[in-house]
Amino acid sequence: MTPNSVMIVDDDEKLVALLKTYFEKAGFLTYTVGDGVTALQIARQRKPDIIVLDLMLPGLDGWEVCRKIRRDNDTPIIMLTARDEESDRLIGLEIGADDYVTKPFSPKEVVARAKVILRRTRKEVVQHEPIQIGDLTIDVERYRVVRGDKTVELTPTEFKILGILATNADKVFSRLQIVEQTQGYSFDGYERTIDAHIKNLRRKLEENPKEPQYIQTVYGIGYKFAGVSDE
């Protein structure tokens, strides 16, 4: 069985060495990089299964690296930062990160989160017929979303959230329920990041994100996907 691979991107050599040790103990093939430009090169050449990406990098910062990677593929990304500000976390998620860890952190927790993300992105999906509503088609089995005649590019976390909501049309999910079903675990502060993912989904799916047709807010509770058309 081919081992999972991870690319660790950080200019802190001690931290990189520590994470490398923990990931290798967990059976990962590891690539380590100290700057953003090289990270993009390695991501394209090696195609790691998951990326652990620091925000503060020399040359090209983590935000820009994440944006550029997202243009090419949907490789899961865990962002690292020493800045404990909600705005940073939300920006990271809005540009395509799947998870977010604030320094200082436990290397074991980072490895655990990576394993959870890989499990849920590779988990076999219960068979569902493609969901059609308006000009939107959601093919849960093939991880494909089409709006009109254009494919919509979603991150693994965005697709997971959309799949949960769309396959349970009109059922209201709280933020905590969405976290538990997409992450497999919950931790302090993550419920608020669901709002960022929902904002991303609306921007990509809705004709007018401010007046969503598909993903609707149920105030005081959470979110639901609008009833599927019978046409």
Biotite code that builds the C-alpha atoms (Angstrom):
import biotite.structure as struc

atoms = struc.array([
    struc.Atom([0.000, 0.000, 0.000], chain_id="A", res_id=1, res_name="MET", atom_name="CA", element="C"),
    struc.Atom([1.406, 3.400, -1.014], chain_id="A", res_id=2, res_name="THR", atom_name="CA", element="C"),
    struc.Atom([2.016, 5.603, 2.045], chain_id="A", res_id=3, res_name="PRO", atom_name="CA", element="C"),
    struc.Atom([0.342, 8.978, 2.371], chain_id="A", res_id=4, res_name="ASN", atom_name="CA", element="C"),
    struc.Atom([2.603, 11.902, 1.502], chain_id="A", res_id=5, res_name="SER", atom_name="CA", element="C"),
    struc.Atom([2.751, 15.307, 3.171], chain_id="A", res_id=6, res_name="VAL", atom_name="CA", element="C"),
    struc.Atom([4.561, 18.505, 2.239], chain_id="A", res_id=7, res_name="MET", atom_name="CA", element="C"),
    struc.Atom([5.528, 20.619, 5.257], chain_id="A", res_id=8, res_name="ILE", atom_name="CA", element="C"),
    struc.Atom([6.134, 24.272, 4.362], chain_id="A", res_id=9, res_name="VAL", atom_name="CA", element="C"),
    struc.Atom([7.707, 26.467, 7.061], chain_id="A", res_id=10, res_name="ASP", atom_name="CA", element="C"),
    struc.Atom([10.932, 28.478, 7.393], chain_id="A", res_id=11, res_name="ASP", atom_name="CA", element="C"),
    struc.Atom([11.363, 27.404, 11.037], chain_id="A", res_id=12, res_name="ASP", atom_name="CA", element="C"),
    struc.Atom([13.816, 24.522, 10.626], chain_id="A", res_id=13, res_name="GLU", atom_name="CA", element="C"),
    struc.Atom([13.317, 23.176, 14.147], chain_id="A", res_id=14, res_name="LYS", atom_name="CA", element="C"),
    struc.Atom([9.553, 23.094, 13.764], chain_id="A", res_id=15, res_name="LEU", atom_name="CA", element="C"),
    struc.Atom([9.808, 21.446, 10.353], chain_id="A", res_id=16, res_name="VAL", atom_name="CA", element="C"),
    struc.Atom([12.156, 18.781, 11.746], chain_id="A", res_id=17, res_name="ALA", atom_name="CA", element="C"),
    struc.Atom([9.746, 18.117, 14.625], chain_id="A", res_id=18, res_name="LEU", atom_name="CA", element="C"),
    struc.Atom([6.702, 17.787, 12.349], chain_id="A", res_id=19, res_name="LEU", atom_name="CA", element="C"),
    struc.Atom([8.699, 15.626, 9.938], chain_id="A", res_id=20, res_name="LYS", atom_name="CA", element="C"),
    struc.Atom([9.573, 13.233, 12.763], chain_id="A", res_id=21, res_name="THR", atom_name="CA", element="C"),
    struc.Atom([5.939, 12.886, 13.867], chain_id="A", res_id=22, res_name="TYR", atom_name="CA", element="C"),
    struc.Atom([4.590, 12.458, 10.344], chain_id="A", res_id=23, res_name="PHE", atom_name="CA", element="C"),
    struc.Atom([7.214, 9.835, 9.507], chain_id="A", res_id=24, res_name="GLU", atom_name="CA", element="C"),
    struc.Atom([6.414, 7.936, 12.713], chain_id="A", res_id=25, res_name="LYS", atom_name="CA", element="C"),
    struc.Atom([2.804, 7.920, 11.479], chain_id="A", res_id=26, res_name="ALA", atom_name="CA", element="C"),
    struc.Atom([3.941, 6.357, 8.194], chain_id="A", res_id=27, res_name="GLY", atom_name="CA", element="C"),
    struc.Atom([3.889, 9.443, 5.968], chain_id="A", res_id=28, res_name="PHE", atom_name="CA", element="C"),
    struc.Atom([6.329, 10.137, 3.160], chain_id="A", res_id=29, res_name="LEU", atom_name="CA", element="C"),
    struc.Atom([7.432, 13.715, 3.885], chain_id="A", res_id=30, res_name="THR", atom_name="CA", element="C"),
    struc.Atom([8.704, 16.604, 1.795], chain_id="A", res_id=31, res_name="TYR", atom_name="CA", element="C"),
    struc.Atom([10.002, 19.675, 3.629], chain_id="A", res_id=32, res_name="THR", atom_name="CA", element="C"),
    struc.Atom([10.212, 23.168, 2.153], chain_id="A", res_id=33, res_name="VAL", atom_name="CA", element="C"),
    struc.Atom([11.297, 26.514, 3.608], chain_id="A", res_id=34, res_name="GLY", atom_name="CA", element="C"),
    struc.Atom([9.822, 29.036, 1.163], chain_id="A", res_id=35, res_name="ASP", atom_name="CA", element="C"),
    struc.Atom([6.702, 29.631, -0.916], chain_id="A", res_id=36, res_name="GLY", atom_name="CA", element="C"),
    struc.Atom([8.215, 29.501, -4.403], chain_id="A", res_id=37, res_name="VAL", atom_name="CA", element="C"),
    struc.Atom([9.820, 26.103, -3.812], chain_id="A", res_id=38, res_name="THR", atom_name="CA", element="C"),
    struc.Atom([6.584, 24.880, -2.211], chain_id="A", res_id=39, res_name="ALA", atom_name="CA", element="C"),
    struc.Atom([4.706, 25.536, -5.458], chain_id="A", res_id=40, res_name="LEU", atom_name="CA", element="C"),
    struc.Atom([7.359, 23.670, -7.443], chain_id="A", res_id=41, res_name="GLN", atom_name="CA", element="C"),
    struc.Atom([7.292, 20.635, -5.139], chain_id="A", res_id=42, res_name="ILE", atom_name="CA", element="C"),
    struc.Atom([3.489, 20.630, -5.029], chain_id="A", res_id=43, res_name="ALA", atom_name="CA", element="C"),
    struc.Atom([3.380, 20.376, -8.824], chain_id="A", res_id=44, res_name="ARG", atom_name="CA", element="C"),
    struc.Atom([6.190, 17.859, -9.133], chain_id="A", res_id=45, res_name="GLN", atom_name="CA", element="C"),
    struc.Atom([5.477, 15.536, -6.184], chain_id="A", res_id=46, res_name="ARG", atom_name="CA", element="C"),
    struc.Atom([1.708, 16.010, -5.827], chain_id="A", res_id=47, res_name="LYS", atom_name="CA", element="C"),
    struc.Atom([1.570, 15.375, -2.045], chain_id="A", res_id=48, res_name="PRO", atom_name="CA", element="C"),
    struc.Atom([-1.637, 13.986, -0.564], chain_id="A", res_id=49, res_name="ASP", atom_name="CA", element="C"),
    struc.Atom([-1.825, 16.823, 1.977], chain_id="A", res_id=50, res_name="ILE", atom_name="CA", element="C"),
    struc.Atom([0.035, 20.079, 2.645], chain_id="A", res_id=51, res_name="ILE", atom_name="CA", element="C"),
    struc.Atom([0.889, 21.680, 5.998], chain_id="A", res_id=52, res_name="VAL", atom_name="CA", element="C"),
    struc.Atom([1.476, 25.334, 5.137], chain_id="A", res_id=53, res_name="LEU", atom_name="CA", element="C"),
    struc.Atom([2.783, 28.196, 7.277], chain_id="A", res_id=54, res_name="ASP", atom_name="CA", element="C"),
    struc.Atom([1.377, 31.649, 6.522], chain_id="A", res_id=55, res_name="LEU", atom_name="CA", element="C"),
    struc.Atom([4.514, 33.693, 7.169], chain_id="A", res_id=56, res_name="MET", atom_name="CA", element="C"),
    struc.Atom([7.011, 32.571, 4.525], chain_id="A", res_id=57, res_name="LEU", atom_name="CA", element="C"),
    struc.Atom([9.909, 34.318, 2.777], chain_id="A", res_id=58, res_name="PRO", atom_name="CA", element="C"),
    struc.Atom([9.363, 35.375, -0.819], chain_id="A", res_id=59, res_name="GLY", atom_name="CA", element="C"),
    struc.Atom([5.791, 34.219, -1.264], chain_id="A", res_id=60, res_name="LEU", atom_name="CA", element="C"),
    struc.Atom([3.493, 34.082, 1.755], chain_id="A", res_id=61, res_name="ASP", atom_name="CA", element="C"),
    struc.Atom([1.216, 31.182, 2.643], chain_id="A", res_id=62, res_name="GLY", atom_name="CA", element="C"),
    struc.Atom([-1.939, 32.959, 1.491], chain_id="A", res_id=63, res_name="TRP", atom_name="CA", element="C"),
    struc.Atom([-0.557, 33.348, -2.048], chain_id="A", res_id=64, res_name="GLU", atom_name="CA", element="C"),
    struc.Atom([0.815, 29.802, -2.076], chain_id="A", res_id=65, res_name="VAL", atom_name="CA", element="C"),
    struc.Atom([-2.616, 28.497, -1.100], chain_id="A", res_id=66, res_name="CYS", atom_name="CA", element="C"),
    struc.Atom([-4.328, 30.560, -3.822], chain_id="A", res_id=67, res_name="ARG", atom_name="CA", element="C"),
    struc.Atom([-1.958, 29.289, -6.506], chain_id="A", res_id=68, res_name="LYS", atom_name="CA", element="C"),
    struc.Atom([-2.255, 25.651, -5.401], chain_id="A", res_id=69, res_name="ILE", atom_name="CA", element="C"),
    struc.Atom([-6.049, 25.938, -5.461], chain_id="A", res_id=70, res_name="ARG", atom_name="CA", element="C"),
    struc.Atom([-5.918, 27.020, -9.096], chain_id="A", res_id=71, res_name="ARG", atom_name="CA", element="C"),
    struc.Atom([-4.296, 23.691, -9.977], chain_id="A", res_id=72, res_name="ASP", atom_name="CA", element="C"),
    struc.Atom([-5.887, 21.106, -7.689], chain_id="A", res_id=73, res_name="ASN", atom_name="CA", element="C"),
    struc.Atom([-7.874, 20.368, -4.533], chain_id="A", res_id=74, res_name="ASP", atom_name="CA", element="C"),
    struc.Atom([-5.056, 18.947, -2.391], chain_id="A", res_id=75, res_name="THR", atom_name="CA", element="C"),
    struc.Atom([-6.100, 19.327, 1.273], chain_id="A", res_id=76, res_name="PRO", atom_name="CA", element="C"),
    struc.Atom([-4.245, 22.151, 3.052], chain_id="A", res_id=77, res_name="ILE", atom_name="CA", element="C"),
    struc.Atom([-3.727, 22.692, 6.786], chain_id="A", res_id=78, res_name="ILE", atom_name="CA", element="C"),
    struc.Atom([-2.551, 26.229, 7.520], chain_id="A", res_id=79, res_name="MET", atom_name="CA", element="C"),
    struc.Atom([-0.170, 27.120, 10.346], chain_id="A", res_id=80, res_name="LEU", atom_name="CA", element="C"),
    struc.Atom([0.244, 30.547, 11.894], chain_id="A", res_id=81, res_name="THR", atom_name="CA", element="C"),
    struc.Atom([1.584, 32.220, 15.000], chain_id="A", res_id=82, res_name="ALA", atom_name="CA", element="C"),
    struc.Atom([-1.169, 34.818, 14.776], chain_id="A", res_id=83, res_name="ARG", atom_name="CA", element="C"),
    struc.Atom([-4.266, 33.959, 16.770], chain_id="A", res_id=84, res_name="ASP", atom_name="CA", element="C"),
    struc.Atom([-6.679, 36.276, 14.993], chain_id="A", res_id=85, res_name="GLU", atom_name="CA", element="C"),
    struc.Atom([-10.035, 35.143, 13.693], chain_id="A", res_id=86, res_name="GLU", atom_name="CA", element="C"),
    struc.Atom([-9.627, 37.303, 10.575], chain_id="A", res_id=87, res_name="SER", atom_name="CA", element="C"),
    struc.Atom([-6.487, 35.366, 9.586], chain_id="A", res_id=88, res_name="ASP", atom_name="CA", element="C"),
    struc.Atom([-8.264, 32.073, 10.093], chain_id="A", res_id=89, res_name="ARG", atom_name="CA", element="C"),
    struc.Atom([-11.246, 33.127, 8.011], chain_id="A", res_id=90, res_name="LEU", atom_name="CA", element="C"),
    struc.Atom([-9.082, 34.504, 5.192], chain_id="A", res_id=91, res_name="ILE", atom_name="CA", element="C"),
    struc.Atom([-7.207, 31.202, 5.057], chain_id="A", res_id=92, res_name="GLY", atom_name="CA", element="C"),
    struc.Atom([-10.424, 29.240, 4.803], chain_id="A", res_id=93, res_name="LEU", atom_name="CA", element="C"),
    struc.Atom([-11.896, 31.608, 2.245], chain_id="A", res_id=94, res_name="GLU", atom_name="CA", element="C"),
    struc.Atom([-8.968, 31.091, -0.124], chain_id="A", res_id=95, res_name="ILE", atom_name="CA", element="C"),
    struc.Atom([-9.195, 27.328, 0.117], chain_id="A", res_id=96, res_name="GLY", atom_name="CA", element="C"),
    struc.Atom([-7.569, 25.940, 3.271], chain_id="A", res_id=97, res_name="ALA", atom_name="CA", element="C"),
    struc.Atom([-9.275, 22.914, 4.826], chain_id="A", res_id=98, res_name="ASP", atom_name="CA", element="C"),
    struc.Atom([-8.074, 23.341, 8.393], chain_id="A", res_id=99, res_name="ASP", atom_name="CA", element="C"),
    struc.Atom([-6.197, 25.840, 10.520], chain_id="A", res_id=100, res_name="TYR", atom_name="CA", element="C"),
    struc.Atom([-3.770, 25.411, 13.430], chain_id="A", res_id=101, res_name="VAL", atom_name="CA", element="C"),
    struc.Atom([-2.409, 28.220, 15.606], chain_id="A", res_id=102, res_name="THR", atom_name="CA", element="C"),
    struc.Atom([1.113, 28.049, 17.033], chain_id="A", res_id=103, res_name="LYS", atom_name="CA", element="C"),
    struc.Atom([2.145, 26.780, 19.488], chain_id="A", res_id=104, res_name="PRO", atom_name="CA", element="C"),
    struc.Atom([0.499, 23.440, 18.796], chain_id="A", res_id=105, res_name="PHE", atom_name="CA", element="C"),
    struc.Atom([0.952, 19.755, 19.459], chain_id="A", res_id=106, res_name="SER", atom_name="CA", element="C"),
    struc.Atom([2.621, 17.923, 16.530], chain_id="A", res_id=107, res_name="PRO", atom_name="CA", element="C"),
    struc.Atom([0.435, 14.934, 17.376], chain_id="A", res_id=108, res_name="LYS", atom_name="CA", element="C"),
    struc.Atom([-2.665, 17.061, 16.845], chain_id="A", res_id=109, res_name="GLU", atom_name="CA", element="C"),
    struc.Atom([-1.452, 18.225, 13.426], chain_id="A", res_id=110, res_name="VAL", atom_name="CA", element="C"),
    struc.Atom([-0.821, 14.617, 12.366], chain_id="A", res_id=111, res_name="VAL", atom_name="CA", element="C"),
    struc.Atom([-4.222, 13.575, 13.746], chain_id="A", res_id=112, res_name="ALA", atom_name="CA", element="C"),
    struc.Atom([-5.983, 16.327, 11.820], chain_id="A", res_id=113, res_name="ARG", atom_name="CA", element="C"),
    struc.Atom([-4.147, 15.355, 8.635], chain_id="A", res_id=114, res_name="ALA", atom_name="CA", element="C"),
    struc.Atom([-5.286, 11.740, 9.040], chain_id="A", res_id=115, res_name="LYS", atom_name="CA", element="C"),
    struc.Atom([-8.898, 12.801, 9.598], chain_id="A", res_id=116, res_name="VAL", atom_name="CA", element="C"),
    struc.Atom([-8.893, 15.037, 6.521], chain_id="A", res_id=117, res_name="ILE", atom_name="CA", element="C"),
    struc.Atom([-7.430, 12.274, 4.356], chain_id="A", res_id=118, res_name="LEU", atom_name="CA", element="C"),
    struc.Atom([-9.926, 9.726, 5.693], chain_id="A", res_id=119, res_name="ARG", atom_name="CA", element="C"),
    struc.Atom([-12.931, 11.887, 4.951], chain_id="A", res_id=120, res_name="ARG", atom_name="CA", element="C"),
    struc.Atom([-11.730, 13.004, 1.518], chain_id="A", res_id=121, res_name="THR", atom_name="CA", element="C"),
    struc.Atom([-11.108, 9.404, 0.484], chain_id="A", res_id=122, res_name="ARG", atom_name="CA", element="C"),
    struc.Atom([-14.046, 7.798, 2.268], chain_id="A", res_id=123, res_name="LYS", atom_name="CA", element="C"),
    struc.Atom([-16.349, 5.851, -0.001], chain_id="A", res_id=124, res_name="GLU", atom_name="CA", element="C"),
    struc.Atom([-19.570, 7.774, -0.382], chain_id="A", res_id=125, res_name="VAL", atom_name="CA", element="C"),
    struc.Atom([-22.976, 6.140, -0.044], chain_id="A", res_id=126, res_name="VAL", atom_name="CA", element="C"),
    struc.Atom([-24.470, 5.972, -3.512], chain_id="A", res_id=127, res_name="GLN", atom_name="CA", element="C"),
    struc.Atom([-26.685, 8.903, -4.428], chain_id="A", res_id=128, res_name="HIS", atom_name="CA", element="C"),
    struc.Atom([-28.224, 9.932, -7.703], chain_id="A", res_id=129, res_name="GLU", atom_name="CA", element="C"),
    struc.Atom([-26.980, 13.330, -8.936], chain_id="A", res_id=130, res_name="PRO", atom_name="CA", element="C"),
    struc.Atom([-28.939, 16.125, -7.289], chain_id="A", res_id=131, res_name="ILE", atom_name="CA", element="C"),
    struc.Atom([-30.513, 18.618, -9.687], chain_id="A", res_id=132, res_name="GLN", atom_name="CA", element="C"),
    struc.Atom([-31.951, 21.938, -8.611], chain_id="A", res_id=133, res_name="ILE", atom_name="CA", element="C"),
    struc.Atom([-32.268, 24.841, -10.994], chain_id="A", res_id=134, res_name="GLY", atom_name="CA", element="C"),
    struc.Atom([-29.089, 25.014, -13.090], chain_id="A", res_id=135, res_name="ASP", atom_name="CA", element="C"),
    struc.Atom([-27.063, 23.288, -10.357], chain_id="A", res_id=136, res_name="LEU", atom_name="CA", element="C"),
    struc.Atom([-26.062, 19.609, -10.515], chain_id="A", res_id=137, res_name="THR", atom_name="CA", element="C"),
    struc.Atom([-24.320, 17.941, -7.565], chain_id="A", res_id=138, res_name="ILE", atom_name="CA", element="C"),
    struc.Atom([-22.838, 14.512, -8.261], chain_id="A", res_id=139, res_name="ASP", atom_name="CA", element="C"),
    struc.Atom([-21.861, 13.294, -4.794], chain_id="A", res_id=140, res_name="VAL", atom_name="CA", element="C"),
    struc.Atom([-20.378, 10.005, -6.023], chain_id="A", res_id=141, res_name="GLU", atom_name="CA", element="C"),
    struc.Atom([-18.052, 11.638, -8.522], chain_id="A", res_id=142, res_name="ARG", atom_name="CA", element="C"),
    struc.Atom([-17.223, 14.679, -6.411], chain_id="A", res_id=143, res_name="TYR", atom_name="CA", element="C"),
    struc.Atom([-18.430, 16.907, -9.229], chain_id="A", res_id=144, res_name="ARG", atom_name="CA", element="C"),
    struc.Atom([-20.534, 20.063, -9.165], chain_id="A", res_id=145, res_name="VAL", atom_name="CA", element="C"),
    struc.Atom([-21.776, 21.768, -12.313], chain_id="A", res_id=146, res_name="VAL", atom_name="CA", element="C"),
    struc.Atom([-23.583, 25.080, -12.576], chain_id="A", res_id=147, res_name="ARG", atom_name="CA", element="C"),
    struc.Atom([-25.065, 25.571, -16.008], chain_id="A", res_id=148, res_name="GLY", atom_name="CA", element="C"),
    struc.Atom([-22.384, 24.194, -18.305], chain_id="A", res_id=149, res_name="ASP", atom_name="CA", element="C"),
    struc.Atom([-19.425, 25.037, -16.071], chain_id="A", res_id=150, res_name="LYS", atom_name="CA", element="C"),
    struc.Atom([-17.728, 22.817, -13.492], chain_id="A", res_id=151, res_name="THR", atom_name="CA", element="C"),
    struc.Atom([-17.513, 24.433, -10.051], chain_id="A", res_id=152, res_name="VAL", atom_name="CA", element="C"),
    struc.Atom([-14.171, 23.935, -8.312], chain_id="A", res_id=153, res_name="GLU", atom_name="CA", element="C"),
    struc.Atom([-14.597, 23.179, -4.600], chain_id="A", res_id=154, res_name="LEU", atom_name="CA", element="C"),
    struc.Atom([-12.112, 22.309, -1.887], chain_id="A", res_id=155, res_name="THR", atom_name="CA", element="C"),
    struc.Atom([-12.553, 18.900, -0.202], chain_id="A", res_id=156, res_name="PRO", atom_name="CA", element="C"),
    struc.Atom([-14.086, 20.549, 2.876], chain_id="A", res_id=157, res_name="THR", atom_name="CA", element="C"),
    struc.Atom([-16.455, 22.677, 0.812], chain_id="A", res_id=158, res_name="GLU", atom_name="CA", element="C"),
    struc.Atom([-17.613, 19.631, -1.125], chain_id="A", res_id=159, res_name="PHE", atom_name="CA", element="C"),
    struc.Atom([-18.096, 17.638, 2.066], chain_id="A", res_id=160, res_name="LYS", atom_name="CA", element="C"),
    struc.Atom([-20.271, 20.386, 3.565], chain_id="A", res_id=161, res_name="ILE", atom_name="CA", element="C"),
    struc.Atom([-22.277, 20.724, 0.360], chain_id="A", res_id=162, res_name="LEU", atom_name="CA", element="C"),
    struc.Atom([-22.730, 16.948, 0.134], chain_id="A", res_id=163, res_name="GLY", atom_name="CA", element="C"),
    struc.Atom([-24.050, 16.718, 3.691], chain_id="A", res_id=164, res_name="ILE", atom_name="CA", element="C"),
    struc.Atom([-26.518, 19.560, 3.172], chain_id="A", res_id=165, res_name="LEU", atom_name="CA", element="C"),
    struc.Atom([-27.641, 18.592, -0.345], chain_id="A", res_id=166, res_name="ALA", atom_name="CA", element="C"),
    struc.Atom([-28.242, 14.911, 0.433], chain_id="A", res_id=167, res_name="THR", atom_name="CA", element="C"),
    struc.Atom([-30.398, 15.983, 3.377], chain_id="A", res_id=168, res_name="ASN", atom_name="CA", element="C"),
    struc.Atom([-32.442, 18.673, 1.659], chain_id="A", res_id=169, res_name="ALA", atom_name="CA", element="C"),
    struc.Atom([-34.498, 20.893, 3.980], chain_id="A", res_id=170, res_name="ASP", atom_name="CA", element="C"),
    struc.Atom([-32.875, 19.368, 7.078], chain_id="A", res_id=171, res_name="LYS", atom_name="CA", element="C"),
    struc.Atom([-31.336, 22.043, 9.287], chain_id="A", res_id=172, res_name="VAL", atom_name="CA", element="C"),
    struc.Atom([-27.792, 21.433, 10.521], chain_id="A", res_id=173, res_name="PHE", atom_name="CA", element="C"),
    struc.Atom([-26.193, 23.394, 13.335], chain_id="A", res_id=174, res_name="SER", atom_name="CA", element="C"),
    struc.Atom([-22.605, 24.553, 12.890], chain_id="A", res_id=175, res_name="ARG", atom_name="CA", element="C"),
    struc.Atom([-21.464, 21.990, 15.438], chain_id="A", res_id=176, res_name="LEU", atom_name="CA", element="C"),
    struc.Atom([-23.207, 19.169, 13.536], chain_id="A", res_id=177, res_name="GLN", atom_name="CA", element="C"),
    struc.Atom([-21.503, 20.274, 10.315], chain_id="A", res_id=178, res_name="ILE", atom_name="CA", element="C"),
    struc.Atom([-18.122, 20.362, 12.070], chain_id="A", res_id=179, res_name="VAL", atom_name="CA", element="C"),
    struc.Atom([-18.569, 16.875, 13.511], chain_id="A", res_id=180, res_name="GLU", atom_name="CA", element="C"),
    struc.Atom([-19.695, 15.376, 10.208], chain_id="A", res_id=181, res_name="GLN", atom_name="CA", element="C"),
    struc.Atom([-16.985, 17.016, 8.108], chain_id="A", res_id=182, res_name="THR", atom_name="CA", element="C"),
    struc.Atom([-14.046, 16.923, 10.513], chain_id="A", res_id=183, res_name="GLN", atom_name="CA", element="C"),
    struc.Atom([-14.797, 13.869, 12.583], chain_id="A", res_id=184, res_name="GLY", atom_name="CA", element="C"),
    struc.Atom([-13.932, 15.872, 15.681], chain_id="A", res_id=185, res_name="TYR", atom_name="CA", element="C"),
    struc.Atom([-14.560, 19.292, 17.134], chain_id="A", res_id=186, res_name="SER", atom_name="CA", element="C"),
    struc.Atom([-12.331, 21.878, 18.743], chain_id="A", res_id=187, res_name="PHE", atom_name="CA", element="C"),
    struc.Atom([-12.772, 25.330, 20.219], chain_id="A", res_id=188, res_name="ASP", atom_name="CA", element="C"),
    struc.Atom([-13.472, 28.034, 17.672], chain_id="A", res_id=189, res_name="GLY", atom_name="CA", element="C"),
    struc.Atom([-13.996, 25.818, 14.652], chain_id="A", res_id=190, res_name="TYR", atom_name="CA", element="C"),
    struc.Atom([-17.750, 26.337, 14.520], chain_id="A", res_id=191, res_name="GLU", atom_name="CA", element="C"),
    struc.Atom([-17.162, 29.928, 13.384], chain_id="A", res_id=192, res_name="ARG", atom_name="CA", element="C"),
    struc.Atom([-15.058, 28.748, 10.445], chain_id="A", res_id=193, res_name="THR", atom_name="CA", element="C"),
    struc.Atom([-18.102, 26.939, 9.041], chain_id="A", res_id=194, res_name="ILE", atom_name="CA", element="C"),
    struc.Atom([-19.478, 30.383, 8.215], chain_id="A", res_id=195, res_name="ASP", atom_name="CA", element="C"),
    struc.Atom([-16.401, 31.032, 6.060], chain_id="A", res_id=196, res_name="ALA", atom_name="CA", element="C"),
    struc.Atom([-16.905, 27.778, 4.152], chain_id="A", res_id=197, res_name="HIS", atom_name="CA", element="C"),
    struc.Atom([-20.585, 28.587, 3.644], chain_id="A", res_id=198, res_name="ILE", atom_name="CA", element="C"),
    struc.Atom([-19.641, 32.038, 2.357], chain_id="A", res_id=199, res_name="LYS", atom_name="CA", element="C"),
    struc.Atom([-17.265, 30.392, -0.129], chain_id="A", res_id=200, res_name="ASN", atom_name="CA", element="C"),
    struc.Atom([-19.917, 27.934, -1.289], chain_id="A", res_id=201, res_name="LEU", atom_name="CA", element="C"),
    struc.Atom([-22.444, 30.699, -1.837], chain_id="A", res_id=202, res_name="ARG", atom_name="CA", element="C"),
    struc.Atom([-19.915, 32.744, -3.791], chain_id="A", res_id=203, res_name="ARG", atom_name="CA", element="C"),
    struc.Atom([-19.252, 29.777, -6.070], chain_id="A", res_id=204, res_name="LYS", atom_name="CA", element="C"),
    struc.Atom([-22.796, 28.413, -6.390], chain_id="A", res_id=205, res_name="LEU", atom_name="CA", element="C"),
    struc.Atom([-25.259, 31.250, -6.043], chain_id="A", res_id=206, res_name="GLU", atom_name="CA", element="C"),
    struc.Atom([-26.236, 33.791, -8.673], chain_id="A", res_id=207, res_name="GLU", atom_name="CA", element="C"),
    struc.Atom([-26.569, 36.315, -5.855], chain_id="A", res_id=208, res_name="ASN", atom_name="CA", element="C"),
    struc.Atom([-24.645, 35.178, -2.724], chain_id="A", res_id=209, res_name="PRO", atom_name="CA", element="C"),
    struc.Atom([-26.427, 37.813, -0.626], chain_id="A", res_id=210, res_name="LYS", atom_name="CA", element="C"),
    struc.Atom([-29.790, 36.245, -1.475], chain_id="A", res_id=211, res_name="GLU", atom_name="CA", element="C"),
    struc.Atom([-28.936, 32.532, -1.547], chain_id="A", res_id=212, res_name="PRO", atom_name="CA", element="C"),
    struc.Atom([-31.229, 30.166, -3.397], chain_id="A", res_id=213, res_name="GLN", atom_name="CA", element="C"),
    struc.Atom([-29.518, 26.921, -2.419], chain_id="A", res_id=214, res_name="TYR", atom_name="CA", element="C"),
    struc.Atom([-27.771, 27.182, 0.966], chain_id="A", res_id=215, res_name="ILE", atom_name="CA", element="C"),
    struc.Atom([-30.064, 29.025, 3.331], chain_id="A", res_id=216, res_name="GLN", atom_name="CA", element="C"),
    struc.Atom([-29.481, 30.331, 6.840], chain_id="A", res_id=217, res_name="THR", atom_name="CA", element="C"),
    struc.Atom([-31.886, 29.265, 9.572], chain_id="A", res_id=218, res_name="VAL", atom_name="CA", element="C"),
    struc.Atom([-31.281, 32.023, 12.069], chain_id="A", res_id=219, res_name="TYR", atom_name="CA", element="C"),
    struc.Atom([-30.287, 30.933, 15.532], chain_id="A", res_id=220, res_name="GLY", atom_name="CA", element="C"),
    struc.Atom([-29.769, 27.330, 14.403], chain_id="A", res_id=221, res_name="ILE", atom_name="CA", element="C"),
    struc.Atom([-27.567, 26.855, 11.341], chain_id="A", res_id=222, res_name="GLY", atom_name="CA", element="C"),
    struc.Atom([-27.932, 26.061, 7.648], chain_id="A", res_id=223, res_name="TYR", atom_name="CA", element="C"),
    struc.Atom([-29.994, 23.971, 5.260], chain_id="A", res_id=224, res_name="LYS", atom_name="CA", element="C"),
    struc.Atom([-30.064, 23.153, 1.567], chain_id="A", res_id=225, res_name="PHE", atom_name="CA", element="C"),
    struc.Atom([-33.221, 24.272, -0.245], chain_id="A", res_id=226, res_name="ALA", atom_name="CA", element="C"),
    struc.Atom([-35.673, 21.551, -1.261], chain_id="A", res_id=227, res_name="GLY", atom_name="CA", element="C"),
    struc.Atom([-34.764, 19.708, -4.462], chain_id="A", res_id=228, res_name="VAL", atom_name="CA", element="C"),
    struc.Atom([-36.882, 20.450, -7.490], chain_id="A", res_id=229, res_name="SER", atom_name="CA", element="C"),
    struc.Atom([-39.329, 17.730, -8.597], chain_id="A", res_id=230, res_name="ASP", atom_name="CA", element="C"),
    struc.Atom([-38.916, 18.656, -12.267], chain_id="A", res_id=231, res_name="GLU", atom_name="CA", element="C"),
])
